Amino acid sequence: MSSLYTHQDANIRKTWILMTGFFIVIIALGWGFSFIYNAPEILLIAVVFSVFMNVFSYWYSDKIALAISGAKPTTRESHRELWNITENLCITAGLPLPRLYVIEDPSPNAFATGRNKEHAAVAVTTGLLAMLDRSELEGVLAHELSHIGNRDILVSTIVVVLVGFVALLSDFFLRMTIWGGGNRGNGNRDGRIQLILIVVGVGLAILSPIIATIIQLAISRKREFLADASGALLTRYPDALASALRKISAQGTPMKRANHATAHLFISNPFSNHGSAKGFLTRLFMTHPPVEERIKALRNA
């Protein structure tokens, strides 16, 4: 019989399967570019740049996400209930208390960020604090703390970097093709073979970022299911989180500073396209699972 524990284990496996798929896409893209241009240095330059981006995002991803969202640090005196609930949950989960932030926005939402549990932050909107009762707020905070405990915040950073890496290689390839880079080292090749390779390469450059984005969004959806399950296990009251998700989804106003770069971090899509996803393509490009599916998983736990 399925339970929150089985959902948790399944989503961990699926997330790492998708991460493996990401690396395969990157390796295939790099190998294809190097082969077509007979220029291994292209891959070397891209790898060096991606390492730099990885290190930068690892250390500063939380500050960037908080700044983009307009989050401001809060104090115990100004938001005592928020602090008390978070402290109690952290004691239960065995986590250090994260930095707490509030976003001045009537749209209810929340997110966690940071490179590890010792350098984590949780941000909630004023709309979320005003709309939810104590048990529902506890459910949302348990969800966000689960992202920290499950190291989802690090996974999400890696995924963003990988998507950027694929986009970088693709853009570089297309620019070289436009400016005649595809002729390098190919003087003795048959023209038709060269043309086929360039066409395949251009197709790969165009499709790879799309594939990478689809994988990124799939990982984001799995992370939300996993955090729902872990959060419900932490509070032992899945109905509270289900009720919170229902209230959040019923509020249709997008966040004032909604941003595609950070949308996947939030507990609910900040652009507020909630509800069911009936089309296959629609589901592929969703940042979050349909609310009905998340509530159903919690109710059936």
Buried (B, 14 or more C-beta within 10 A) or exposed (E): EEEBEEBBEBBEEBBEEBBEBBEEBBEEBBEBBBEBBEBEEBBEBBBEBBEEBBEEBBEEBBEBBBEBBBBEEBEEEEBEEBBEBBEEBBEEBEBEBBBBBBBEBBBBBBBBBBBEBEBBBBBBBBBBBEBBEEBBBBBBBBBBBBBBBBEBBBBBBBBBBBBBBBBBBBEBBBEBBEEEBBBEEBEEEEEEEBEEBBEEBBEBBEEBBEBBBBBBBBBBBBBBBBBBBBBBBBBEBBBBBBBBBBBBBEBEEBBBBBBEEBBBBBBBBBBBEBEEBEEEEEBEEBBBBBBBBBBEBBEEB
